[in-house]
């Protein structure tokens, strides 16, 4: 039996920084974000620096940074540069900044590039002004195209865009047009998400369960399959359930999540996963006032800390790794946990292969396209 598999593995080698500010919160958004009050955009990076000092005395060189939110592009480039300068990183580290159209211009983008950012994730969501208004986005389709053009002119050669399908009253032909617009724009990476109506959002009040204005399961599946068909035909690799990339442009940071790399989350509501034993998960307070109090006092609390047991880690290894097109390696699973995949999950795997939800070889176990459509049901089977 192997010892807990983090032995010899860095506790974390990726860093996530959460920026909880938006100019205006979108109607569908359930993430922790709010419009900034006076002085908060100046104060917040100082709190992040203080938390970084408290959380880490030293670190292995970091493989990737990700500024997420919220709207990280509301920060000043010099604030980003200062944060990046405080931690050791590999020379080829991927450093991503999420940005929203309407919050960046050519000047700020050039400054972000000079600060150390080398990848932009642009939150387009839709190329249709009507859908954008319905989502509560602050930008237009024209501003999205201008932002993308400015990103290119600023020198970025690694750009991702986000799109959402299954929007209220969206037809398959309208979704087809969105995909054609995305391909024509020419990004290196595209993330495709089906709309989820989250409790507590304005969308949940407008569109109750089974609302006829929302896409049903069949239409959502058709939209998923159409994206797969058009994007792969255009040369994108469908490397993860919701993500497509040109060769060599997979998101290294997010791929680390699916491979259970350790990552440290800084900021309000940020989540962390440290490779200590079988893994430790925890988060930060989800409101700025409490976060500020903890950081300034120097007494950080791990909210909802969960020290994973072996069975938890094995199940997580599967339902994260199976999100990737190549799936998981049974030999790697056995090396990680000291037990063969078949001995732990053999009957479950046989059932899912029989229903054509998984495909299996000696060297890999992966989802079929049908398995991707029904991934939540597949993953649930591995919870012992």
Residue pairs with C-beta under 8 A, 6 or more apart in sequence:
1 338
1 339
2 335
2 336
2 337
2 338
4 277
4 278
4 310
5 278
5 313
5 336
5 337
6 262
6 275
6 276
6 277
6 278
6 279
9 262
9 275
10 59
10 60
10 262
10 275
11 262
11 274
11 275
11 276
12 59
12 62
12 261
12 262
12 263
12 264
12 272
12 273
12 274
12 275
13 60
13 61
13 62
13 63
13 256
13 261
13 262
13 263
14 62
14 63
14 64
14 65
14 66
14 253
14 256
14 261
14 262
14 263
14 264
15 62
15 64
15 65
15 66
15 87
15 263
15 264
15 266
16 65
16 66
16 68
16 253
16 263
16 264
16 265
16 266
16 270
16 271
16 272
17 48
17 65
17 66
17 67
17 68
17 72
17 83
17 265
17 266
17 267
17 270
18 32
18 68
18 69
18 70
18 265
18 266
18 267
18 268
18 269
18 270
18 284
19 44
19 67
19 68
19 69
19 70
19 71
19 72
19 74
19 75
19 267
20 32
20 33
20 34
20 69
20 70
20 267
20 268
20 269
20 288
21 33
21 34
21 35
21 36
21 40
21 41
21 44
21 69
21 70
21 71
21 74
22 29
22 33
22 34
22 35
22 69
22 70
22 71
22 74
22 100
23 35
23 71
23 74
23 102
23 103
23 138
24 35
24 136
24 138
25 33
25 34
25 35
25 136
26 135
26 136
26 137
27 134
27 135
27 136
27 201
27 202
27 203
27 206
28 135
28 136
28 164
28 195
28 196
28 197
28 198
28 201
28 202
28 203
29 136
29 198
29 201
30 198
30 199
30 200
30 201
31 69
31 70
31 269
32 70
32 268
32 269
32 286
32 287
33 69
33 70
33 71
34 288
36 44
36 74
40 288
41 74
41 75
41 76
43 292
44 267
44 288
45 75
45 79
45 82
45 83
47 267
47 291
47 292
47 295
47 296
48 83
48 266
48 267
49 82
49 83
49 86
50 295
50 296
51 266
51 267
51 284
51 295
51 300
52 83
52 86
52 87
52 266
54 295
54 298
54 300
55 264
55 266
55 300
56 87
56 264
59 87
59 88
60 88
61 88
61 89
61 90
61 93
62 87
62 88
62 89
62 90
62 93
63 89
63 90
63 93
63 94
63 252
63 256
63 261
64 93
64 94
64 95
64 96
64 252
64 253
64 256
65 84
65 89
65 93
65 94
65 95
65 96
65 253
66 96
66 98
66 253
66 254
67 75
67 80
67 96
67 97
67 98
67 117
68 98
69 98
70 98
71 98
71 99
71 100
71 103
72 80
72 97
72 98
72 99
73 97
73 98
73 99
73 100
73 103
73 104
73 108
73 112
74 103
77 108
77 111
77 112
77 114
77 115
78 111
78 115
80 97
80 112
80 115
80 116
80 117
81 114
81 115
81 116
84 95
84 115
84 116
85 116
89 95
94 118
94 119
94 158
94 251
94 252
94 253
95 116
95 117
95 118
95 119
96 117
96 119
96 120
96 121
96 160
96 251
96 253
97 112
97 117
97 119
97 120
97 121
98 121
98 123
99 120
99 121
99 122
99 123
99 147
99 151
100 122
100 123
100 137
100 138
100 139
101 122
101 123
101 124
101 139
101 140
101 143
101 144
101 146
101 147
102 138
102 139
102 143
102 147
104 112
104 147
104 150
104 151
105 150
106 150
106 153
106 154
109 120
109 150
109 151
109 153
109 154
109 156
110 154
110 155
112 120
112 154
113 154
113 155
113 156
118 156
118 158
119 156
119 158
119 159
119 160
120 151
120 156
120 158
120 159
120 160
121 159
121 160
121 161
121 162
121 189
121 191
122 144
122 147
122 148
122 151
122 159
122 160
122 161
122 162
122 187
123 161
123 162
124 144
124 148
124 161
124 162
124 163
124 182
125 131
125 132
125 135
125 137
125 162
125 163
125 164
126 132
126 135
126 137
126 141
126 163
126 164
126 167
126 178
127 141
127 144
127 177
127 178
127 181
127 182
128 141
128 174
128 177
128 178
129 140
129 141
131 167
131 170
132 139
132 140
132 141
134 167
134 168
135 164
135 167
136 202
139 147
145 185
148 159
148 161
148 185
148 187
151 159
152 159
157 188
158 188
158 189
158 249
159 187
159 188
159 189
160 187
160 188
160 189
160 190
160 191
160 251
161 182
161 185
161 187
161 189
161 190
161 191
162 190
162 191
162 193
163 178
163 179
163 182
163 190
163 191
163 192
163 193
164 193
164 194
164 195
165 175
165 178
165 192
165 193
165 194
165 195
165 215
165 220
165 223
165 224
165 227
166 194
166 195
166 214
166 215
166 219
166 220
166 223
167 195
167 215
168 195
168 207
168 211
168 213
168 214
169 213
170 215
172 219
172 222
172 223
172 226
175 223
175 226
175 227
176 226
176 230
179 226
179 227
179 230
179 231
180 230
182 190
183 230
183 231
183 234
188 245
188 246
188 249
189 243
189 244
189 245
189 246
189 249
189 250
189 251
190 231
190 236
190 243
190 244
190 245
191 242
191 243
191 244
192 224
192 227
192 231
192 242
192 243
192 244
193 242
194 215
194 220
194 223
194 224
195 214
195 215
197 203
197 204
197 207
197 209
197 214
198 204
207 213
207 214
215 223
221 373
224 372
224 373
225 369
225 373
227 244
228 238
228 369
231 238
231 244
232 238
232 244
235 246
235 247
236 244
236 245
236 246
237 244
237 245
237 246
237 247
237 250
237 325
238 244
238 325
239 245
239 250
239 324
239 325
239 326
240 250
240 254
240 255
240 258
240 323
240 324
240 325
241 323
241 367
241 372
241 375
243 250
243 251
243 254
245 251
255 324
256 263
257 263
257 273
257 320
258 320
258 321
258 323
258 324
259 320
259 321
260 273
260 275
260 279
260 313
260 316
260 317
260 320
260 321
261 275
262 273
262 274
262 275
263 272
263 273
264 272
264 274
265 271
265 272
265 283
265 284
266 284
267 284
267 291
268 284
268 285
268 286
268 287
268 288
268 291
269 283
269 284
269 285
269 286
270 283
270 284
271 281
271 282
271 283
271 284
272 280
272 281
272 282
272 283
273 279
273 280
273 281
274 280
276 307
277 307
277 308
278 307
278 308
278 309
278 310
278 312
278 313
279 307
279 308
279 312
279 313
279 316
280 305
280 306
280 307
280 308
281 304
281 305
281 306
281 308
282 302
282 303
282 304
282 305
282 306
283 302
283 303
283 304
284 291
284 294
284 300
284 303
285 291
285 294
285 301
285 303
286 303
294 300
294 301
308 316
310 337
311 384
313 337
314 333
314 337
314 344
315 382
315 383
315 384
317 328
317 333
317 336
317 337
318 328
318 333
318 345
318 379
318 382
319 378
319 379
319 382
321 327
321 328
322 328
322 358
322 365
322 366
322 367
322 371
322 375
322 378
322 379
323 367
323 375
324 366
325 366
326 364
326 366
327 364
327 365
327 366
327 367
328 341
328 364
328 365
328 366
329 363
329 364
329 365
330 340
330 341
330 342
330 362
330 363
330 364
330 365
331 363
333 340
333 341
334 340
334 341
337 344
341 349
341 365
342 349
345 382
348 381
348 382
349 358
349 360
349 365
351 381
352 358
352 371
352 378
352 381
353 359
353 360
356 368
356 370
356 371
357 367
357 368
357 370
357 371
357 374
357 377
357 378
358 365
358 366
358 367
358 368
358 371
358 378
359 365
359 366
359 367
359 368
367 375
367 378
371 378
